[in-house]
């Protein structure tokens, strides 16, 4: 397995991993599917900002991705980032998530990021457990802030000081 910055050629593979999660799970509250064109733009934008959109690849197949972006707008939050990580179902339990997060954290730390946040759906206990296992602490639970599948869902905010 190799980790590398996402390239435009990865956009369709990333969309193929991300869109079933959007359509079928409560792991993300969004309902708007990703397009290859939009993702290619996201890859370029992250690179232009000095941030990373990282993919894990094995034998030419993208297994998952991780990326980070500013937690809130404004210069006071310039060193506080939020991240997203999503794996293909076949990649789960193989260390891919840990490798992606280690690469993402190293990049963020080298860029002066102090605090990394995860916003995890409370309906995704595996996501909460994963973040806890790699050193994130649960800071807050925001009740009923996400709405999807006709119901309100809680958000778990988790933080890691880099």
C-alpha positions as CSV (number, residue, x, y, z in Angstrom):
1,X,0.0,0.0,0.0
2,X,1.2,3.5,-0.8
3,X,0.0,6.8,0.5
4,X,0.1,9.8,-1.9
5,X,-1.6,13.1,-2.6
6,X,-4.8,12.7,-4.6
7,X,-4.6,13.5,-8.3
8,X,-7.4,14.4,-10.7
9,X,-7.2,10.8,-12.0
10,X,-8.4,9.6,-8.6
11,X,-11.6,11.6,-8.5
12,X,-13.8,8.8,-9.9
13,X,-12.4,6.3,-7.5
14,X,-12.9,8.6,-4.5
15,X,-16.5,9.4,-5.6
16,X,-17.1,5.6,-5.9
17,X,-16.0,5.2,-2.2
18,X,-17.7,8.3,-0.8
19,X,-21.1,8.2,-2.6
20,X,-22.3,4.9,-1.1
21,X,-21.5,6.3,2.3
22,X,-23.5,9.4,1.6
23,X,-26.4,7.5,0.1
24,X,-26.6,4.5,2.5
25,X,-25.2,5.4,5.9
26,X,-25.5,7.9,8.7
27,X,-21.7,8.2,8.9
28,X,-22.1,11.6,7.2
29,X,-25.0,13.9,7.4
30,X,-24.7,15.2,3.9
31,X,-27.0,14.0,1.2
32,X,-25.3,15.7,-1.7
33,X,-23.2,13.1,-3.7
34,X,-19.7,14.0,-4.9
35,X,-18.9,14.4,-8.6
36,X,-15.5,13.6,-10.1
37,X,-15.3,17.1,-11.4
38,X,-16.0,18.6,-8.0
39,X,-13.5,16.3,-6.3
40,X,-10.8,17.1,-8.8
41,X,-11.4,20.8,-7.8
42,X,-11.2,19.9,-4.1
43,X,-7.9,18.1,-4.6
44,X,-6.5,21.2,-6.4
45,X,-7.9,23.6,-3.8
46,X,-6.4,21.6,-0.9
47,X,-3.0,21.6,-2.6
48,X,-3.2,25.4,-3.2
49,X,-4.0,25.9,0.5
50,X,-1.0,23.8,1.5
51,X,-3.3,21.1,2.8
52,X,-3.5,17.5,1.9
53,X,-6.1,15.2,0.3
54,X,-4.4,11.9,0.8
55,X,-5.3,8.6,-0.8
56,X,-4.2,5.0,0.0
57,X,-3.6,2.9,-3.0
58,X,-2.8,-0.8,-3.4
59,X,-2.2,-2.5,-6.8
60,X,-3.7,0.5,-8.6
61,X,-6.9,0.6,-6.5
62,X,-7.8,3.5,-4.2
63,X,-8.7,2.0,-0.8
64,X,-9.7,5.2,1.0
65,X,-8.8,8.8,1.6
66,X,-8.3,11.4,4.3
67,X,-8.2,15.2,4.0
68,X,-8.3,18.2,6.3
69,X,-9.6,21.8,6.2
70,X,-10.0,24.7,8.5
71,X,-12.3,24.0,11.4
72,X,-14.0,27.5,11.3
73,X,-13.4,30.6,9.2
74,X,-11.2,33.4,10.4
75,X,-7.5,33.9,11.2
76,X,-7.9,32.8,14.8
77,X,-8.7,29.3,13.6
78,X,-5.8,29.0,11.1
79,X,-4.1,26.3,13.1
80,X,-7.2,24.3,13.9
81,X,-8.4,21.8,11.3
82,X,-11.2,19.3,10.9
83,X,-10.7,16.1,8.9
84,X,-12.6,13.6,6.9
85,X,-11.6,9.9,6.4
86,X,-13.5,7.3,4.5
87,X,-12.4,3.8,3.5
88,X,-13.7,1.4,0.9
89,X,-15.5,-1.4,2.7
90,X,-12.8,-3.9,1.6
91,X,-10.1,-1.8,3.2
92,X,-11.6,-1.7,6.7
93,X,-9.7,-3.6,9.4
94,X,-6.5,-3.7,7.4
95,X,-4.6,-0.7,9.0
96,X,-5.5,1.6,6.1
97,X,-7.3,4.1,8.3
98,X,-4.5,4.3,10.8
99,X,-1.9,4.8,7.9
100,X,-4.0,7.5,6.3
101,X,-4.4,9.3,9.6
102,X,-0.7,9.1,10.5
103,X,0.1,10.6,7.1
104,X,-2.5,13.3,7.5
105,X,-1.4,14.2,11.0
106,X,2.3,14.3,10.0
107,X,1.4,16.7,7.1
108,X,-0.8,18.9,9.3
109,X,1.8,19.0,12.1
110,X,4.6,20.0,9.7
111,X,2.3,22.8,8.4
112,X,1.8,24.3,11.9
113,X,-1.6,22.7,12.7
114,X,-2.0,22.5,16.5
115,X,-5.5,21.0,16.9
116,X,-7.2,18.4,14.7
117,X,-11.0,17.8,15.0
118,X,-13.3,15.0,14.0
119,X,-17.0,15.4,13.7
120,X,-18.4,11.8,14.0
121,X,-22.0,10.8,13.7
122,X,-23.1,9.3,17.0
123,X,-24.7,6.6,14.8
124,X,-21.2,5.6,13.7
125,X,-19.8,3.9,16.9
126,X,-17.0,2.3,14.9
127,X,-15.9,5.8,13.8
128,X,-15.9,7.0,17.4
129,X,-14.0,4.0,18.5
130,X,-11.4,4.4,15.7
131,X,-10.7,8.0,16.6
132,X,-10.5,7.1,20.3
133,X,-8.0,4.3,19.4
134,X,-5.7,6.8,17.6
135,X,-5.6,9.3,20.4
136,X,-8.6,11.6,19.8
137,X,-10.6,12.6,22.9
138,X,-14.4,13.1,23.0
139,X,-15.0,16.7,23.8
140,X,-18.7,17.1,23.2
141,X,-21.9,15.6,21.9
142,X,-24.1,17.9,20.1
143,X,-27.7,16.6,20.3
144,X,-29.9,16.5,17.2
145,X,-27.7,18.7,14.9
146,X,-27.7,16.4,11.9
147,X,-30.8,15.5,9.9
148,X,-30.9,12.5,7.5
149,X,-33.1,9.6,6.7
150,X,-36.1,11.4,8.3
151,X,-34.5,11.7,11.8
152,X,-32.4,13.9,13.9
153,X,-28.9,12.6,14.8
154,X,-26.2,13.6,17.3
155,X,-22.7,14.7,16.4
156,X,-19.7,13.6,18.5
157,X,-16.8,16.2,18.4
158,X,-13.4,14.7,19.0
159,X,-10.0,16.4,19.3
160,X,-6.4,15.6,19.1
161,X,-3.7,18.1,20.0
162,X,-0.8,17.6,17.5
